[in-house]
Amino acid sequence: MTAIEVINRVDGQLHNVCPLEDKLEWLSQAEAMVTQLLARTGAPGKETAMTAQTQLSAPQPHDRLYSHYLEAQIHYASQEYLKYNNAMSLFQMAWMEYANALQRGSQRPGRRKFF
């Protein structure tokens, strides 16, 4: 999934006036967290500037963590703190599912890894 696909998905569900540059910066933050997690599992890291066409690292179905993180940042910027907390809770659950899937995949021989 690319950054612009995540942005379009979130913009379709959540009316906001945040500029594209801010959304790319927030996705860059989420991607940096994913890259650090992947580095802990031995996957090669990638460090590129976030653009609309950047291919994000987390595969389906775990790529929803990007949408939740972006939604949370939009709510925070809009000072909608209850919505921010809800979106961050969803992000945290998606993050833990992804981390657990990576852990399971890297510890069992013969299992397909997600990276």
KOLNU-848029 format. One record per residue (C-alpha): residue number from 1; x, y, z; residue in three letters. Coordinates in steps of 0.001 Angstrom, whole numbers, plus 524288, in hexadecimal, padded with zeros to 5 digits. Layout:
% residues N
+------+-------+-------+-------+------+
! resi !    c1 !    c2 !    c3 ! resn !
+------+-------+-------+-------+------+
!  NUM !     X !     Y !     Z !  ALA !
...
+------+-------+-------+-------+------+
% end
This chain:
% residues 115
+------+-------+-------+-------+------+
! resi !    c1 !    c2 !    c3 ! resn !
+------+-------+-------+-------+------+
!    1 ! 80000 ! 80000 ! 80000 !  MET !
!    2 ! 804F1 ! 80D89 ! 7FCD6 !  THR !
!    3 ! 8043F ! 8199E ! 8054C !  ALA !
!    4 ! 7FA4D ! 82031 ! 7FC75 !  ILE !
!    5 ! 7F16B ! 81446 ! 7FD26 !  GLU !
!    6 ! 7F143 ! 81555 ! 80BFB !  VAL !
!    7 ! 7EED6 ! 823F0 ! 80B41 !  ILE !
!    8 ! 7E3B9 ! 8223E ! 80189 !  ASN !
!    9 ! 7DD8D ! 817A4 ! 809FD !  ARG !
!   10 ! 7DE05 ! 82032 ! 8161B !  VAL !
!   11 ! 7D977 ! 82C5E ! 80EE1 !  ASP !
!   12 ! 7CDE4 ! 824AA ! 8099D !  GLY !
!   13 ! 7C9B8 ! 82102 ! 81760 !  GLN !
!   14 ! 7CDB7 ! 82D01 ! 81EFB !  LEU !
!   15 ! 7CB22 ! 83B00 ! 81AEC !  HIS !
!   16 ! 7D721 ! 8431F ! 81DFA !  ASN !
!   17 ! 7DEBD ! 84EE9 ! 8195A !  VAL !
!   18 ! 7EC62 ! 84A1E ! 81C9E !  CYS !
!   19 ! 7F622 ! 84C93 ! 811AB !  PRO !
!   20 ! 7FC39 ! 84162 ! 80A1A !  LEU !
!   21 ! 809BE ! 844D0 ! 80F6E !  GLU !
!   22 ! 8051E ! 8428C ! 81D68 !  ASP !
!   23 ! 7FEE9 ! 83598 ! 819CB !  LYS !
!   24 ! 80B67 ! 83118 ! 81332 !  LEU !
!   25 ! 8132E ! 834F5 ! 81F44 !  GLU !
!   26 ! 80A0B ! 82D2D ! 8280F !  TRP !
!   27 ! 80AE9 ! 82166 ! 81F17 !  LEU !
!   28 ! 819A2 ! 822F2 ! 81F5D !  SER !
!   29 ! 81926 ! 821C9 ! 82E31 !  GLN !
!   30 ! 81111 ! 81553 ! 82D62 !  ALA !
!   31 ! 819FC ! 80FB5 ! 822E5 !  GLU !
!   32 ! 825F1 ! 812A3 ! 82B5B !  ALA !
!   33 ! 81FD5 ! 80AA6 ! 83654 !  MET !
!   34 ! 81D30 ! 7FF61 ! 82CF4 !  VAL !
!   35 ! 82B0D ! 80023 ! 82795 !  THR !
!   36 ! 830AE ! 7FF85 ! 83559 !  GLN !
!   37 ! 8283D ! 7F3C8 ! 83882 !  LEU !
!   38 ! 82C78 ! 7ECE4 ! 82C0E !  LEU !
!   39 ! 83ABB ! 7EFD9 ! 82F16 !  ALA !
!   40 ! 8393A ! 7E8A0 ! 83BFB !  ARG !
!   41 ! 83502 ! 7DC8A ! 8347C !  THR !
!   42 ! 840C1 ! 7DD36 ! 82B72 !  GLY !
!   43 ! 83A33 ! 7E31D ! 81F8D !  ALA !
!   44 ! 84229 ! 7ED1C ! 81821 !  PRO !
!   45 ! 83E24 ! 7FAEE ! 81B68 !  GLY !
!   46 ! 83A6F ! 80525 ! 8119F !  LYS !
!   47 ! 83B41 ! 8139C ! 813B6 !  GLU !
!   48 ! 8351A ! 81BC9 ! 80931 !  THR !
!   49 ! 82E3D ! 828B5 ! 80963 !  ALA !
!   50 ! 81F8E ! 826D5 ! 80A0D !  MET !
!   51 ! 81891 ! 82A88 ! 7FD91 !  THR !
!   52 ! 80AD8 ! 827C1 ! 7F8E5 !  ALA !
!   53 ! 80FF6 ! 81C13 ! 7F11B !  GLN !
!   54 ! 8181C ! 81618 ! 7FC14 !  THR !
!   55 ! 81528 ! 807A8 ! 7FDAF !  GLN !
!   56 ! 8125C ! 8052A ! 80C1A !  LEU !
!   57 ! 818A5 ! 7F96A ! 812BC !  SER !
!   58 ! 80DA8 ! 7F323 ! 81A80 !  ALA !
!   59 ! 80635 ! 7E965 ! 811F4 !  PRO !
!   60 ! 7F7B1 ! 7E68A ! 811E3 !  GLN !
!   61 ! 7F06B ! 7E49E ! 81AE2 !  PRO !
!   62 ! 7F9BA ! 7EBED ! 823C6 !  HIS !
!   63 ! 7FA45 ! 7F810 ! 81B3D !  ASP !
!   64 ! 7EE3C ! 7FD53 ! 8222E !  ARG !
!   65 ! 7F74E ! 80203 ! 82CF3 !  LEU !
!   66 ! 7FB26 ! 80D45 ! 823EF !  TYR !
!   67 ! 7ED02 ! 811A5 ! 82283 !  SER !
!   68 ! 7EAC6 ! 81149 ! 83129 !  HIS !
!   69 ! 7F72B ! 81905 ! 833CC !  TYR !
!   70 ! 7F3B7 ! 8232C ! 82983 !  LEU !
!   71 ! 7E5DC ! 8247C ! 82ED6 !  GLU !
!   72 ! 7EB35 ! 82667 ! 83C8D !  ALA !
!   73 ! 7F46D ! 83131 ! 83839 !  GLN !
!   74 ! 7E98F ! 8382A ! 830E0 !  ILE !
!   75 ! 7E0D7 ! 837A0 ! 83CF4 !  HIS !
!   76 ! 7EBF8 ! 83C99 ! 84578 !  TYR !
!   77 ! 7EE82 ! 847EE ! 83C2C !  ALA !
!   78 ! 7DFF5 ! 84B11 ! 83CA0 !  SER !
!   79 ! 7E031 ! 84A9B ! 84B87 !  GLN !
!   80 ! 7D662 ! 83F74 ! 84BBC !  GLU !
!   81 ! 7DCEA ! 83802 ! 856A7 !  TYR !
!   82 ! 7D291 ! 82DA5 ! 858FB !  LEU !
!   83 ! 7D303 ! 829D2 ! 84AA4 !  LYS !
!   84 ! 7E1DF ! 82A59 ! 84B4E !  TYR !
!   85 ! 7E1E9 ! 820CF ! 856C2 !  ASN !
!   86 ! 7D8AE ! 81794 ! 84FA1 !  ASN !
!   87 ! 7E0E4 ! 817C9 ! 8433E !  ALA !
!   88 ! 7ED73 ! 815A6 ! 84AFC !  MET !
!   89 ! 7E73F ! 80A08 ! 851CC !  SER !
!   90 ! 7E406 ! 80429 ! 84491 !  LEU !
!   91 ! 7F1E2 ! 80712 ! 83FFA !  PHE !
!   92 ! 7F78B ! 800A0 ! 84C09 !  GLN !
!   93 ! 7EF6E ! 7F453 ! 849DC !  MET !
!   94 ! 7F36F ! 7F3B5 ! 83B7E !  ALA !
!   95 ! 80197 ! 7F614 ! 83F6C !  TRP !
!   96 ! 80182 ! 7EAF2 ! 84939 !  MET !
!   97 ! 7FB47 ! 7E1BA ! 83F57 !  GLU !
!   98 ! 805EC ! 7E517 ! 83588 !  TYR !
!   99 ! 810DC ! 7E3A0 ! 83F78 !  ALA !
!  100 ! 80B57 ! 7D69B ! 843F7 !  ASN !
!  101 ! 80A41 ! 7D1C5 ! 835FD !  ALA !
!  102 ! 81863 ! 7D570 ! 83380 !  LEU !
!  103 ! 81C8F ! 7CEBF ! 84002 !  GLN !
!  104 ! 81545 ! 7C241 ! 83CAC !  ARG !
!  105 ! 81A8C ! 7C25F ! 82EDB !  GLY !
!  106 ! 82894 ! 7C439 ! 8330D !  SER !
!  107 ! 828D1 ! 7B9EE ! 83DC8 !  GLN !
!  108 ! 822CD ! 7AE2D ! 83707 !  ARG !
!  109 ! 82B06 ! 7A734 ! 82CEA !  PRO !
!  110 ! 824A3 ! 7A5EF ! 81FB4 !  GLY !
!  111 ! 81AC7 ! 7B0C1 ! 8224B !  ARG !
!  112 ! 818F0 ! 7BB4E ! 81818 !  ARG !
!  113 ! 81E15 ! 7C843 ! 81CBA !  LYS !
!  114 ! 816C2 ! 7D4DF ! 81A37 !  PHE !
!  115 ! 82246 ! 7DC55 ! 814A6 !  PHE !
+------+-------+-------+-------+------+
% end
